Amino acid sequence: MTIDPRAFRNALGCFATGITVVTTSCPDGHPVGVTVNSFSSVSLDPPLVLFSLGRASQAYDFFVGGTAFAVNILAADQEDLSNRFSRRDLQERWDGVGVERWDTGVPILTGCLANIECDRHAVHDGGDHAIVVGRVRCLRAVAEGKPLLYFRGSYAQL
C-alpha cells in the first residue's frame, strides 16, 4: 500500500502537539536552537526523553554529535520564539533572546513552561529524521501557565 504524503501529513496534523525549542551549543560555544514538536517522554527510570530532527536541518550535526541539549517547552505567549527558531539563519534566531546556562552550559530559554537539560543518551535512525534520546540531568517547571500547541498546521491554545 502506498501512502500519499499529503494525506499522511493531514492525518498526523490531527494530533495536537506541544511546541518546544531544543537547544545545544556548537563546539566553538555558539548557541544552536530549533523549533521541534516531535518531543516525547520515554522512561521514568532512568529519566529519558526524545525528539526527532530532520536530517536536512542545518543544526543536525550539532545535536547528533553533541553531548548535551535542552528541551524548552513553550508557553502560549511564546509563539514568537517558535517562529524565530524555525528560521534558516542559525545565529539570527538568538538576537534578544533571554538565556541562562545550567550544568552542561547549553542555552536554556527563559520564560518557558518547563526546561529540561539532558545528556545525549542515544541517536536512532528514523528515516529522514534522527531520533535523539536524552537522559535528563536537571529540570524546571512553572506551576502556572498554558502551553503553545500545534494542530492541523496552525498554532492552537487550550
C-alpha positions in Angstrom: 0.0 0.0 0.0 1.4 3.4 -0.9 0.7 6.3 1.5 0.1 9.7 -0.1 2.5 12.2 1.7 -0.2 14.9 1.9 -2.8 12.5 3.3 -0.2 11.3 5.8 0.6 14.9 6.9 -3.1 15.7 7.2 -3.7 12.7 9.4 -0.8 13.4 11.7 -1.9 17.1 11.9 -5.0 15.8 13.8 -2.7 15.0 16.7 -2.3 18.2 18.8 1.3 18.6 19.9 3.2 20.9 22.2 5.9 23.2 20.8 9.5 23.1 22.1 12.7 24.8 21.2 15.5 22.3 21.5 18.9 24.0 22.2 22.6 23.0 22.3 26.0 24.6 21.7 28.4 24.4 18.8 31.9 23.1 19.5 33.0 26.8 19.5 30.4 27.7 22.1 27.8 29.4 19.9 24.2 28.6 20.7 22.1 26.4 18.4 18.3 26.1 18.6 15.4 24.6 16.6 11.7 24.5 16.9 10.5 20.9 17.5 7.1 19.5 18.1 8.1 15.8 17.9 9.0 15.6 21.6 8.1 12.8 24.0 8.9 11.2 27.3 10.5 7.7 27.0 11.2 6.4 30.5 10.8 7.5 34.2 13.6 5.2 35.4 16.0 6.3 34.1 14.5 9.6 33.1 14.7 9.7 29.3 13.1 12.0 26.7 13.3 12.1 22.9 12.9 14.4 20.0 13.1 13.9 16.2 15.2 16.2 14.0 15.2 16.2 10.2 18.5 15.1 8.6 18.3 18.2 6.3 18.3 20.6 9.3 21.3 22.9 9.5 21.5 22.1 13.2 21.5 18.3 12.6 25.3 17.7 13.2 25.3 19.8 16.4 22.5 17.7 18.0 23.6 14.3 16.7 27.3 14.9 17.5 26.9 16.9 20.7 27.0 15.7 24.2 24.1 17.7 25.7 20.9 19.5 24.8 17.9 21.2 26.5 14.2 21.0 25.7 12.4 24.2 26.3 8.6 23.7 26.4 7.0 26.9 25.2 4.1 28.7 26.8 1.1 30.0 25.0 2.5 33.5 24.7 5.8 32.3 23.1 4.6 31.9 19.5 7.3 34.4 18.5 10.0 32.1 19.8 8.6 29.2 17.9 8.6 31.2 14.7 12.1 32.6 15.4 13.7 29.2 15.9 12.1 27.9 12.6 14.1 30.4 10.5 17.0 29.3 8.4 19.7 31.6 9.9 21.0 29.8 13.0 22.6 32.9 14.6 19.8 35.4 13.8 17.5 33.3 16.0 19.3 34.4 19.2 19.0 38.2 18.8 17.5 39.5 22.0 16.5 36.0 23.4 16.8 35.6 27.2 19.2 32.7 28.0 20.7 31.1 31.1 23.1 28.2 31.4 23.0 25.3 33.8 25.2 22.3 34.4 26.1 21.4 30.8 26.4 25.0 29.5 23.8 24.6 26.8 21.5 27.6 26.4 18.3 27.4 28.5 15.5 29.7 27.3 13.8 31.9 29.9 10.1 32.3 30.4 9.2 28.7 29.3 6.6 26.4 30.9 9.4 23.9 31.5 13.1 23.4 30.7 14.7 20.0 30.6 18.5 19.7 30.4 19.8 16.4 29.1 22.9 14.4 28.3 22.7 12.8 24.9 22.0 9.2 25.6 21.4 7.7 22.1 20.7 8.5 18.5 18.5 6.2 16.4 17.6 6.1 12.7 14.2 7.5 12.0 14.0 7.5 8.2 14.5 11.1 7.1 14.9 12.1 10.7 17.2 11.1 13.6 15.6 10.2 16.9 17.7 11.8 19.7 17.3 10.4 23.2 18.4 12.3 26.2 18.9 11.4 29.8 17.5 14.1 32.0 20.0 15.7 34.3 18.0 18.6 35.7 14.7 20.4 35.0 12.4 23.2 36.0 8.7 23.7 35.5 6.4 26.6 36.5 3.2 26.0 38.4 1.0 28.2 36.2 0.6 28.8 32.5 -0.8 27.2 29.4 1.2 25.5 26.5 1.7 26.6 23.0 0.1 23.9 20.8 0.1 23.0 17.1 -2.9 21.4 15.5 -3.8 20.9 11.8 -0.9 23.2 10.6 -1.6 26.1 12.9 -0.9 27.3 16.4 -3.6 26.5 18.9 -4.3 27.1 22.6 -6.3 25.4 25.3 
